[in-house]
Each structure stands twice: as C-alpha cells, then as structure tokens.
Amino acid sequence: MGGWRPKRMMVVAMALATLVMLLSSCTVPRDGFAGVTLDENGNALGVMRTCKHPLDGATLWSDESGGSDNPHAAVVGRWDFTDSTVTQALTWPLGATSAAGVTAERPPEAMSPERTFTLRGWTTDNSWSVVYVRFTLSDLEQLSVGKILMREPGAEPRLVSEPEFDALICD
C-alpha cells in the first residue's frame, strides 16, 4: 500500500498544476496602461496607451462598499472609442459625455470623495485590455499637469511624467 501514496500525491499534484494553468489562462492579455492626470483647469483626464492593439472603450468603476476589493461594484462612466481611436494614445476628460474620438455610452457620474475608482480600457471581444489604475479624489489632488497616476502589474499606483509613462508602454 505504501506504493500507492506517492502515486496519489503525484496525481493530485498534476491535477492542481493543471487547474492553476487553466485558471491563469482566463485573463485578458494586456497591451498598455490606463492612467489619470489633470488638465490645466484641474479637471480629471483618463489616459490610455497601448503598444500595438486598439481599444474599443473604457470603464470607470466606483467601489461603493468603502474598501471592498471588488473594482466592479458600480459603473460610474463608460466610454466607447470611435473608429479604433486608441491605436496607441488617447486622453479625454473623465467628466465628458463626448470628446475627440470618445462618446459616453453611460454618461459619467460625479465622483464622490469617499470612494475608490478603477479605470480600465478594453476591447469588446475581450482580446486585449490595459493595466487598470485605482485612485481616489485625494490621489487626484496630488497630481499636476504632465504627471500621470498609473500602476504596473502587481504594484501600487505611482506618479510618473508623461514621457516616463509613454516609455513603459512597449517594454
């Protein structure tokens, strides 16, 4: 009977490894970054940069539960990018219902100070997305023109200059 135990352990280990591989392959590939910045009037701007693949739109979520890890709690705004606008770069006012290359599918709501927001770019067929950024209104107060709040995979959000942000895209 002692010979069965190592075989069972091997079968269980292989099953777990297969499960991990299957679950990790369910994510949408990323090709770029989302960020937020301010214009010269202090208005929040969404920033999308991709390396090679166009995006179809962006969504801004609010964490209504006050600290939950669910970034999809409530849609605050959703924009469609017209004619594959984001082949590499797009910046638009987060409070706008339309801007050059952008139309609000869901008009943006006012952002509340007590909430955390998540901005993410996507494709309608889920073939590509960008690394999302999470922020609060107090994070926006730390921004200045030319500085972008962004996040690299597995890292906390950080401020970078626009040239630094652009340099990260195809790394």
C-alpha positions in Angstrom: 0.0 0.0 0.0 2.9 2.3 0.6 3.5 2.5 -3.2 0.0 4.0 -3.8 0.6 7.0 -1.7 3.4 8.6 -3.9 1.3 7.9 -7.0 -1.8 9.5 -5.4 0.3 12.5 -4.4 1.6 12.8 -8.0 -1.9 12.6 -9.4 -3.1 15.3 -7.0 -0.1 17.5 -7.8 -0.6 17.2 -11.5 -4.4 17.9 -11.1 -3.6 21.1 -9.1 -1.0 22.2 -11.6 -3.5 21.8 -14.4 -6.1 23.7 -12.5 -3.7 26.6 -11.9 -2.7 26.7 -15.6 -6.4 26.7 -16.6 -7.3 29.5 -14.2 -4.3 31.7 -15.0 -5.1 31.5 -18.8 -8.5 33.1 -18.2 -7.2 36.6 -18.0 -7.4 39.1 -20.9 -3.9 39.9 -22.3 -2.7 43.4 -21.5 -1.1 45.7 -24.0 -0.6 49.0 -22.3 -1.7 51.1 -19.3 -4.5 53.2 -18.0 -3.8 56.3 -16.1 -5.3 59.6 -14.8 -3.9 63.1 -14.9 -5.2 66.7 -14.7 -5.7 69.3 -17.3 -4.6 73.0 -16.7 -8.0 73.7 -15.1 -7.7 70.8 -12.6 -10.2 68.5 -14.4 -9.5 64.8 -14.3 -8.5 63.2 -17.6 -8.4 59.5 -18.5 -5.2 58.4 -20.2 -4.9 55.2 -22.3 -1.7 54.0 -24.0 -1.3 50.7 -25.9 1.7 49.2 -27.7 0.1 47.6 -30.7 -3.6 46.8 -30.2 -6.5 49.2 -30.5 -9.0 49.5 -27.6 -12.8 49.9 -28.0 -13.6 51.7 -24.8 -13.0 52.4 -21.2 -15.0 52.0 -17.9 -14.7 53.8 -14.7 -15.9 51.8 -11.6 -16.6 53.0 -8.1 -16.1 50.8 -5.1 -19.3 51.6 -3.2 -18.6 49.2 -0.4 -15.9 51.5 1.0 -12.9 49.2 0.9 -14.0 46.1 -0.9 -11.6 44.5 -3.3 -14.3 44.4 -6.0 -13.4 47.1 -8.5 -16.6 46.4 -10.5 -19.1 47.4 -7.8 -20.8 50.3 -9.7 -20.2 51.7 -13.1 -19.6 55.5 -12.8 -18.8 56.1 -16.5 -18.4 54.1 -19.7 -16.9 55.4 -22.9 -16.8 54.0 -26.5 -13.7 54.9 -28.5 -14.8 55.6 -32.1 -13.0 54.1 -35.2 -10.4 52.4 -33.1 -9.2 55.7 -31.7 -6.8 54.2 -29.3 -4.2 52.6 -31.5 -1.6 54.0 -29.3 -2.7 57.0 -27.3 -5.8 58.8 -26.1 -6.5 61.3 -23.4 -10.1 62.6 -22.6 -11.9 64.4 -19.8 -13.5 61.9 -17.4 -16.4 64.2 -16.9 -17.2 64.4 -20.6 -20.1 62.9 -22.4 -18.1 63.2 -25.6 -14.6 64.3 -26.7 -12.4 63.8 -29.8 -12.7 60.0 -30.5 -14.8 59.3 -27.4 -18.5 59.0 -26.8 -20.0 58.2 -23.4 -22.1 55.1 -23.5 -23.0 55.8 -20.0 -22.7 59.5 -19.0 -20.2 59.9 -16.2 -21.5 60.5 -12.7 -19.9 62.9 -10.2 -17.0 61.3 -8.3 -17.5 61.1 -4.5 -14.6 61.8 -2.2 -15.1 58.7 0.0 -14.9 56.2 -2.9 -12.1 54.4 -4.7 -12.3 54.4 -8.5 -10.9 52.0 -11.1 -10.3 53.0 -14.7 -9.7 50.2 -17.3 -9.5 50.1 -21.1 -10.9 47.1 -23.0 -11.9 45.6 -26.3 -15.5 44.4 -26.9 -14.3 40.8 -27.7 -12.0 40.7 -24.6 -9.0 40.1 -26.8 -7.0 43.0 -25.1 -7.1 45.3 -22.2 -4.7 47.7 -20.4 -3.4 47.5 -16.8 -6.1 49.3 -14.8 -5.4 52.1 -12.3 -7.2 52.6 -9.0 -7.4 56.1 -7.4 -9.3 58.3 -5.0 -10.1 62.0 -5.3 -7.3 62.7 -2.8 -4.9 60.9 -5.2 -6.0 63.3 -7.9 -5.2 66.3 -5.6 -1.5 65.1 -5.6 -1.4 65.3 -9.4 -0.2 68.2 -11.6 -0.3 68.8 -15.3 2.1 66.4 -17.0 2.1 63.9 -14.2 0.1 60.6 -14.6 -1.0 58.3 -11.9 -0.6 54.7 -13.2 0.1 51.2 -12.0 2.3 48.4 -13.2 1.1 44.8 -12.7 1.4 43.7 -9.1 2.5 47.2 -7.9 0.9 50.1 -6.1 -0.1 53.2 -8.2 2.7 55.7 -8.7 3.2 59.1 -10.3 5.2 59.3 -13.5 5.9 62.0 -16.1 4.2 61.7 -19.4 7.5 60.7 -21.2 8.1 58.0 -18.5 4.5 56.7 -19.0 5.0 56.6 -22.7 8.3 54.8 -22.3 6.7 52.0 -20.3 4.1 51.0 -23.0 6.1 48.6 -25.2 8.6 47.4 -22.6 
